[in-house]
Amino acid sequence: MASLSSSPGSLQGSDSSLISIDRYGFKDVEIYNEQRLGSGAFGAVCKAKCDRLPCAAKFLHPTFSLQSDSWVAEKFVQECSFLASLRHPHIVQFLGLHTDPKSGSIALLLELMDENMTTFLQKRADQLLPLHLLLDFAHDITLAMLYLHNNGIVHRDLSSNNVLLLGQRLAKVGDFGMSKLLFGTKCDSFLPRSISLTQVPGCPVYMPPEAWLTPPVYTEKLDMFSMGVLFLQMVTCREPNPGVQELLVEDDRSPTGFMKLPVSEYDRRKDDISFLPLNHPLKETILQCLEDKQKLRPSTTELCQILEDLKTSDAYRESKDNSSSNFQEKLIDLSKKRLKEEEEERELEFRITRDKVAHLEEQLHTVQEQLLEKEKECSELLKEKAKWESKKESENKTTPMTIDSLSPEVLQVISYDRKSHVFNLAYKPKQGQVLFYTTDTDEGDRQSMRVFLQVYQHFFNSGELRVDFVHIPASFPVSKINKLLSVFHKRPEPSCYEHMELSGVIKIISKTPSIHSSNMKLLKEALSLIKDMGGGRKLTLKKGDITVEDVSIIVSAANCSLKHTWGISAAINVASGFEVQKHCDEYISKYGAIDLGSVACTKAGGSLKCSWILHATGPAGLFIDNDEMDADTVKEMMSLTHKILKKAEKLEVKSIAIPAISTGSLMLDPSTCASGIFRGVTSFNFSSSSLLTDIRVIVLKENIFLNFVECFLNLSSVEPFALSSRKKCKNLSPKPFRSGSQPAPVLDSNNSSDHGVTSDSCKPS
């Protein structure tokens, strides 16, 4: 138990002008945290008692801090101020503020209600509400909204969750956390000008079309639309389930080939409207409230008059009289029905149990008989087996023949040599020993042994056999060793490879020095994740942070508006001391937003070691579920990589670092991204005067890095560079991005001022 202090509602630490509210002067407040009633946008609601009066306590959520977040504090105070100023029989009453003396947490003390409209309707999903109860609830809600509108307040979040019931007699409106005053003088006292209101503040299914505009329109007609949806839900006892707001229609005039057409609210909600009874008294009123145009919707005053007229109708009085007279009869009938059902269930359960017991006894008897028969059969089979083994042992004249002191390296080469005639013969090389199973009469086995010895002598006496050990770098993922060896075993002239885990090396055995030298070089490159592209140019795959790379250019995975809010772009912006975002804002103000598949160039800054930043907008990975789309995405990534390399050549730099573009928030498959980047680099036609010799692909996350490693290893395989975890794509030549608008300026020989980079500024300082 805790007592209210002299200023229980004081919110200290955020603003000295914040209020202190205690409407009724309660002395003792008890809050029962374990009896949770629900939760809202800013906190949880628990049961409480104020001077032993049952009530509800709404706490601010622990993730919000009034001391450190002034916006949260003011929103909390805004709701307190609204509630303190509202006094109406159909609005949940505000009792005061309470401060916990131990934790310092603050709670709103509110009138305790039984349940909300959502829970009430779910309990009656199998039957409609009586007309008199429906009209009473609707009239209560309308009276509360009329009071709010007359005081210049738009609720903006009216839904079945925010309508609370007291038994089946009274409905009240609550939860004013999203309310907005219509008059500027009142709004200024509660809403800070620096805070932007949400685009759609309430539950989307209750919102009218104007709430989705930019900027949104907030008038009392917004609440009228929400009341129409709420009344429709109350009549049909069904949760609102509107359709889509826009339809895509084919249009040859559009750059994308499609045109968006808005869908009227009647069409969006035709499934819900179809459940309205044809002659229901509220049908016409509900349809008027759901009009797309605000001026066609009724006002709260008009709606009150309609409901008051309906409450004087014969249908209302008849529904109310029937409900009162039939209540006792229904209660008696219900009790009798439940007793009868319980008796029938017990009788049925007894019969089912009795039948199951009889069936199990019958099955048990059958299984026992079968078990006796199986035991007899097993006894006979064991006798037959003993006789057969005895006979076989006496007849078997097979003698194993072994050849010892053989070179394990030569045996491994023979086992991997596809040209030898003994590749498929039954010998088992182990510690320099070969074991043949031969018989005294089988000349074929002896011939196989002679052929094997000849092949062995050929390799042993040739003097060309080479054996080496290659150290596995710490940067190479051990989980991909088997993949690496499988790729190298497919080469036209393979060597024998063996992973020696305890020593951390790979043993390589080759038949000739030339094969050995070539395979050793390729193996070391693969383990170092470096690909020699010729001409002194190399491609490197590395796991690490791209912001610390010492290169001339860093590529950033950007969006069309060049806002550095997530992932790699945010990390680069922070490392530059937020100078990159300033350069991008200047670029956008000059050239506008860039298209998908475009590359914009800005200067770097801060602690970044590079001189330039290339902002590349990559393809999205959502909804890629077939080979054709996957192949198109690889083509788009290849095309984007070509644009990046072309930009780097124009800037006359030597090194560039490229991240795993689009694998973050755009959810592009890492293997698809890796295939596109590696294909783009290896297929790019570098100019003869190009200074670009150091191309690095930098990946930070472990799971994405493993996918890139697997694709990188395919650069050493016989087959073309292919996808590893998805199906292979055919005819993967670079392809422009699928874009619906004209691209931003591109850097080429005829346009030296591409993307904010003039001919002078293209050269790094």
N, C-alpha and C positions, 0 to 999 in steps of 0.2 A: 504494500500500500504506500502511496505517496501523496503528499498534499500539495495543492497549488500554491505557488509563491505569490508574492505581491504583484509580480508582473509575469504571469506564467507564459504569456505568448511572446515575450521579448526575443527577437532574433538578433543576437549580438554578433559582431565580427564581419558583417557584410555591408551594412549601411545604417547610419545612425537614425535615418528617418523611418526605419521599419517599425511596424505597428506592434501594439500589445493589446490583446483582446481577451476579455473574460466577461461574457454576457450575463451569466447567472450567478457568479460568485461561489462556485462549488468549493467546498473545503477539502473533501477527500476524493481521490481518484484512484481506482483500481483498474489496471490493464492486464488482460489475460493473453499473453503473447502466443500461448500454445493453441488458443481457439481462433484460428485464422478464418476470416470471413471471405476474403478475396484480395485482389490487388488491382492497382490502377497504374497510370503512366508514370507517376512519381513515387509511389510507395504502396505498402501493404495495409490491410484493414483487419483489425482484431476486435474481439469483444472487450467491453469495458463497463465500469460502473462509476457514476458521478454521484456522490452522496447516496449510494445504493440504487440509483436510477440506472437501469440498463441502457447502454448507449454503444456507439461504435467509435473506435480510435483509429485514425488514419495516420500512419507514420511515414516520414520521408524515407525513401529507399536508401540503404547503407552506401550504395555506390555514389550517391550524390552528397555533396558537402556544402552546407550553407556558408561555412567559414571561407572555403577556398573558391567557391563558384557563385559569384554574385547573381548570374542569370538564373540558376536554379533557385536561389533564395528569393529572388523577386517573383518568379513564377509561383512559388509556394505561398508567398505573401499575397500575390494576386488572387489566388483561390480563397485564401482566408478573408480577404477584403470583400470579395464578391459575396461569399456566404454570410458574412457579418451584416452586409447591407440588404440581403434578401430576406423578406418575411412574408411568407405566403403559405396557406394550408396545403398546397400541392407541390411544395419545394422542400427537399430534405433540410431540416432545421439544423443550423450551426449553433453549438452550445458553447464553444470556447476553445482556447489553446492550452495545451499542457506540456510542461517541460519536465523530463525525467531528471531528478536531482543527481542520479548516479552517472548515467551515460550522457546526459545533456541533450538527448534526442528530443525532437519536438513532434507533437501529434495534434491533429485536429479532432475535436470531440463532436460527433454528429449524432443525430437521432437514429436509433436502431430500428431497421426495417426487417421484414421476414425473408424476402427473396427478391430477385430481380425478374423482369418480365421474360427474359430468355429461359430461365429455369422453369418458370410457371408454364410457359407454352410447351416446353419439352415434355413435361409431365402429362399434357393433354394432347399429345401428337395424334392420338387415335380418335379424337372427337373434337368438334368445333366448340368455341366458346358460346354460351347462351347470349342472345342478342342484348339483353339488359345489362349483363356484365361487361360485354364488349363496349357498349355505348358509355357506360359509367367510366370505365378506364380511359376511353378516348376523350371524354369530356374533361376528366381530371388533368390529363396531359395538356390539352388545349388551353385550359385556364392557366396552367403554369407558364406555358409559352407566351400567352397573351400578356401576362404580368411582366415577363422578361422583355418582350418587344416594346411594351409601353415605356419601359425604363431604358430603352436604347441598347439592349444586350442581345447579341446573336449567340445561341448556344454552341453551334458548329460541331457538336459531337452527340446529337440525339440518336439514340439507338436503344434496342431492347435491353442492353446491358446497363444503361444509365437510367432506366425507369424502374423504380423500386416499389414493392407492394407491401401493404400492411394487411395481412390476411387476404380476403377476397372483397375488401370493402373500399380500399383507398389506394390510389396510385400517385407517386410523387417523382419529380424529376431531380436528379442529382448529378454530381461529377461535373464541375464547372472549370476544370483545368484548362480547357481549350476555348472558353468563352472569350468574346471580344466585344468591347463597347463600341457602339456606332458613332458616338459623339467625341470629337477630338479632345475636348476639355477633360472628359473622364478617362479617355484612353491614355492620355499623357501621364496620368498619375499612376498607372499600373504597368503599362507596357513600355520598356525602354526603347528609344528610337534605334539603338544599335543592334537590336535583335530582330531578325527576319522571321516572320511567321511561316509555318510549314505550308507546303503547296496544297495538300489535302489534309486538314487537321484531324478530321474524324475518321470513322470506319468507312473505307472506300465504297462498300456496297450501299451505303445510305446517302452518298454524296451526289448532288446534281451536276449537270455538265459544266456550269460556270465555275465550280470549285476546281476544275482541272485546267482552267485557263491560266495564262501567264501575263500579268499577275492575276490571281484568283479574285473573284467578286464575292464579297460577304455582305449579304442583306438578309432581312427576315424571311425572304422567299427561299433561302437555302434551308432554313429550318422547316418551312412548309413542305419542301420536297422530302426531307427526312421523315416528317410525320406521315406523308403518304406511304413511304416504304414501310414504316413501323405499323401503320394501320392495316396494310396489306398482309404483313406478317401475322398480326393479331387475328385477322379474319380467317386466314388459311391455315394457321398454326404450322407454317413452313418457314425455314430459314431463307432469307433473301439469296437468290442465286442468279444474278444478272449475267448476260452474255458479254461478248466483246464490245468495246466502244468504237472500233474502227474495222472496216473491211478492206482487204487488198483486192483491187480490181485491175485487170490487165489494161494497160494504156500505152499505145505505141508512142505517144507524144512525151511520155515521161522518160527521163534518162535511165531510170531503174527498170522501166517496163511495167511498172505498177503505179496505181494511184490509190491513196487512202481516202475512203469515204466514211463520214461519221454515221453511227447507228443511233436512231432515235431511242429514247428511254422506253417507249412502248414496245419496240421490237426487242430491245435488250431484255426486258422483263416479261416477255409474252408467256414464258412457261409459268411464272408465278401468277400472272394475271389469269391464266386459264383455269386456275383452281378457285377463282372467285365465283360464288353462286350467281346465276344470271339475274335474279331479282333481289339481290342483297341491297338493303337501304344505303350502305356506304360505298357501293361500287362506283357510282358517278363521282362522288366526292374524292375518292382515292385516285381515280384517273385524272381529275383536274389537278390534284397535287403533284402528279407525276409528269406534268407538261414540261417540255424542254424549255419553253420560253417562260421567263419569270412572271411577266405581266398576266399570263393566263392562269397562274396559280391563285387560289383564294388567299385572303389575309386571315390572320388568327381571329379577328373579329367576325368575319364572315363564317369561318369554320365553327366558332362557338355557337353562332345563331343556328347553323344547320344541325348541330348535335342537340341543341336544346329543343328544336322542333321535333327531332326524331324521338327524344325522350318523352314527348307527350303523345306519341302515336299509340294505336291499339296494339301493334305488334310488340312494342316495348312492355306495356302493361301485362299482356298475355304471357310473355316470356318470364317476367318477374313473378307473376302469380303461380305459374306452373312450377317454377323452381322452388318456391316456398312450400307448396302443397305436396309435391312429389319427393321432397327430400327425405322425410321419415320413411315413406314406403320404399324408396330406393335403398335406404340404409338397411332396412329389414331384409329385403330381397338379396342384397349383397351379402349379408351375414349368412343367410341360408345357403346361398350359392357357394360361398367359400367353404362352409362345413361339408356340403355334399362333395365338392371337388377334393377336399382333403381325404374324405372317406374313400372315394374312388381311387385316389392315388395310392393310399395304403393297401387297398385290395389288389390293385394292379401290381404293385411292387412285391407283394407276397407271392402272387402267381408267377411272376417272372423269376423270382429267387428259387421257388420250388422247381420250376422247369430247368433252370440252370444246374441245380444240384443233381437232378436226375440225368441230365445230359453229360455232366462231368463224370458221374459214376459209370455210365455206359462207356465213355471214352477211356476211362482208367482200366476197365476190364479188357477192352480191345487192345490197349497198349501192352498190358501184361501178357496176353497171349502172343502178340507179335514179338515181344522180347524173348520169350521162351523159344520161339522158332528161330530167331536170329542167333541165339546162343548155340543152338544145335548146329546151324550152318557154319558158324565161326569155328566150332570145334572140328568139324569135318575139313574145313579149308586149311586149318593149321596142320592137320595130319597130312594133307596132300602137299602142302608147302615143304614140310620136313622131308617127305619122300623125294620131291623134285630137287631140293638143294643137295641132298645126299647123292642123287644120281648125277647132277650137274658137276659136282665137285670131282666125282670119279672120272667123268668124261672130259672135263676141261683140261686141255694141254697147253693153254696159253702161257707164254713166259715173257715177262717184261724185259726189254733190252734198253740199256741206258748208255749214253755217251757222256762222259764227264770232262771237266776242265775245258769247257768251251768259253769263248769270250762273250759276256752278256751283251756288249755293244754290237758285235756282229750278229748275234741272234735277234736283237731288236731291229737292226737294219733289214734282215731277211724277212721278219714278220711284217714290216711296212713296205717292202719292195713289191710293187704290184706286177713287175715283169717276171719275177721268178716263178718257176713251175711248182714250187713247194709252198706257195702262199697259203693254200687251203688245207695242207696236210695236217695230220693230227700229231703235232709235237708240242711240248709244253716247256718253253724256255724258263728256267728258274735257277738263279745262282750258277750260271754257266753249265747247266745240265739239260739234256734233251732226253725225254722218255718216250720210247716207241712201244706200242702194244702189238706184238707180232706173234705169229704161230709158226710151227715147224713146216706147215704145208702151204702157207700163203706166200707165194713168190711175189705178189703185188706189193705187199708191205715191205719186203726186203728191197724191192726196186725203188720204192719211195725213199727208203733210208739211204740208198746209194746216191739218188738224185740230190737229196738234202746235203750229203757230205760234199758233193761236187760243188754245189752253190756256196757252201760255207767256205771251202778252200779258195774259191774264186775271190770272195771278198777279203778273206784273211790274208791271202798272198799278194793282193793287188797293191797294198801299201798306200792306198788313197783314202782310206777310212779316216774321218776326222771327228773328234769328240771335244766339245767345249761346254762351258757352263756360263750362263748369262744371268747376272744379278737382277732381281726384280726390284725396281725403285719403290720407295715408300709411297709415292704419289699414285701408283697404279693400284686400282681396287682389286683385291685378291679374289673377289667373287666373280670377276670376269676372266680369270686365267683360263678356265676350261673353254670359254668362248674363243679366246685368242688362239689356243692350240687347235681347236676345231677349224678355224679359218686357215691356219698355216698348213694343216694336213691336207687341205683341198688344193694346194698349189700344184702346178703341172709337174714340178720336180721336187717332191716333198722330202723333208728330212724326218728323222725320228725325234719327237719332243717328249720330254717327261718332266712333270712338275715335282720337284723335290721340296716338299713343304717345310721340313725341319731346317733345311739349309737356306731356304728363301731364294732358290735359283731355279732356272730351267735348263735341263740337260738337253743338248742338241747333238745328234749323231747324223753324219751325212756320208754318202758313198764316195763323193768326189770333192776335191778342194773348191772347184768353181761353184758347185751347188751350195757347199758349206758357207763360203764367203758371202754369196748373195743372200741366203736365208738368215745368216747371222746379222747382216746389216738391217734387213727388214724387221727382224725380231727386236733388235735394239730400238729402232725407230718406233715400233708399235708400243713397246714397254714405256718409252719416254713420252708417248702421245705426241710425237712430232712427225709431220709428213713433209719430206723433201719434194718440192714442186718443181725443182729445176731452176736454173738461172739465178742461183743464190737466194731463192724465195722459199720460205718454209711456212707451214700451217701448224699451229700449236694448239692443243686442247689442254686447259688448265682448270683446276678447281680452286676458287678463291674469290676475293672481293675485287670487283672491277674498278672501284673508286681509287684503289692504291696502285694500279698498274702504271708503270712508267712508259707511256706511249704518247704519240702525237695526237691521236684521236680516240675518243671513247664514244661508243654508240649507246644511246639511251632508248629504251623501249617506251615510246611516247603515245599519247592520245592525240586526237585531231585538234584539240584546243591547247595542247602543250602545257597542261596543268600537271605539275609534278607532285601528285598526292599519294601514289602507291608504288610499292615495289622498287625496281631498279631506278626509275626516274626520281623518286623521292630521296633515295640514298645519295644519288649524284648531286641533287640540289642541296642537300644538307652539307655534303662534303665541300661544296663550292661556297659555303656561307650564304646560300640563297641568292647568289648572283646569277646562276643559270636561269632561275625563274624570272628575274628582272629582264634578262636578254630575250627570253621567250615572250614575255608580255609586250616588249617593244616590237618583236617580229610579228606577233598576231595583230597588233594595232596597225601595222604597216601593210601586211599582206593578207590578213585574215586567216581563218582556220585551214589546216592542210587536210588532204584527202587520205584515205587508206592506201597504203602502198607507197606513200611519198616519204621523202627525206628532207628535213630542214636542217640548216647549219647555223650554229651560234657559237660565240666565244665561250671559253670556260672561265674559271675563276676560283678564288678561295685556295684550299690546300690541294686541289687537283693538280696532278703533274702533267696533264695534257694541255694542248693549246686550243683544241676545238671539240665541240660536242655535236654529233650527228643525231638528230631526233628522228627515229624511224617508227612509222605506224604499221605494225604487223597485222596479219590476218587473225581472226577469232577462231577458236577451236570448238565452239558450241555447235551442236547438231550435226557433227561430222559422223555419219554412221554407215557410209558405203565407200567402196574403192574409188569411184569416180570423184567424189567430193574430196577424198583424201589426196588423190593425185593432183587435183586442182590446187589444194592448199600448199602442197610441196612446190608446185610451179610458182605460186605467188611468193613463197618464201625465197625461192631461187631468184626471182625477178627483183625482190627487195634487196637481196644480197648484192646483185649486180649493180644496183643503184648506189648502194653504200660504197662499194669498191671504186666505182667510177667517180664518186664525189671525192674519195680519198686521193685518187690520182690527180684530180684537178687542184687539190690543195697542196700537192707536191710534198707529201709527207712519207716517212719511212715505215711507220708502225701504226697499227690500229687494233683496238680490242672490241670484240662483238659479244654481247650477252645472249642468253637464251630468250629470244624475243617472243612475246605472247604466251609464254608458258605459265604465267602467273594468273592474274585476274581474268585474262581472256581464255584460259583453260585449254590452250593448244597442246596436243599430244607431244611430249618431249621428243619422241622418235621422229615424228613428222617435222618438227622444228629443226632437229639435228640434220635430217636428210636434206632439207631445203638449204640450210646454211652451207653444209659441206659440199653439196652439189653446186651451189652457186659459186663458191670459192674455186673449186677445181675446174669448173667449166668457163670461168671468166677469162676473157681474152685481154690479157694485160698488154698495154702499149709498150713499144720498144723503149720509150723514154721514161717509163714508170719508175719512180723511186721506192714504191711500196714493196718491201721485202719481208716484213715481219707481220704476219696476220695471226692474231690470237683469238680464240674462242674461250671466254671465261664464264664458268658456271659456278654458282654458290651452293645450291641445295644438293644434298647427297643423292637423293633418288633421281633427280633430273640429270646429274652428272653421270650416273651409271648408264642411263639411256644414251647419252652422248658418247660415252666410251664405246658402247656396243656398236653404234653406227660408225664411229671413227675406225674401229677395227676392220670394218668391211672395206675400208679403203685399200687394205692389203690383200683382199680376197681375189679370187679369179673372176667371179661374177661382178657386174657393175655395182656401184654403191647402192644398196637396197635398204628398205625399211627393215627394222629388226623385230619390233613387237606388233606391227600391223602388216596387212597383206601388201605385197610389192605393187608398185604403181608402174604402169607401162607408159612409154612415150613421154617421159618427164623432161620436156624442154621448157626453158623459161617462158612464163606467160604473164601478161600484165594483170594487175589487180582488178577484181570486179568492183568497179567504183561507179557511183551514180552521178557524179559531178565532175567538172573540169578540174584537173590537178593543179596544185600550186606551181609557181615557176620552178623549172628544173635546170640544173647546172650542166650546160653543154658548151660546145665551142662557139655557138651563136648567142649565148646568153650568159654573160659573165657575172651578172648580179643575181644569181639564183639564191632564193630563200634568205635574203638579207645579207649576202656575202658579195661584196663588190670585187672587181678585178684586183684591187690593191689589197683588200682584206682577206682574200683567199690564201695568201701566203702567210704562214704562221710567223709571229714576231719572235 
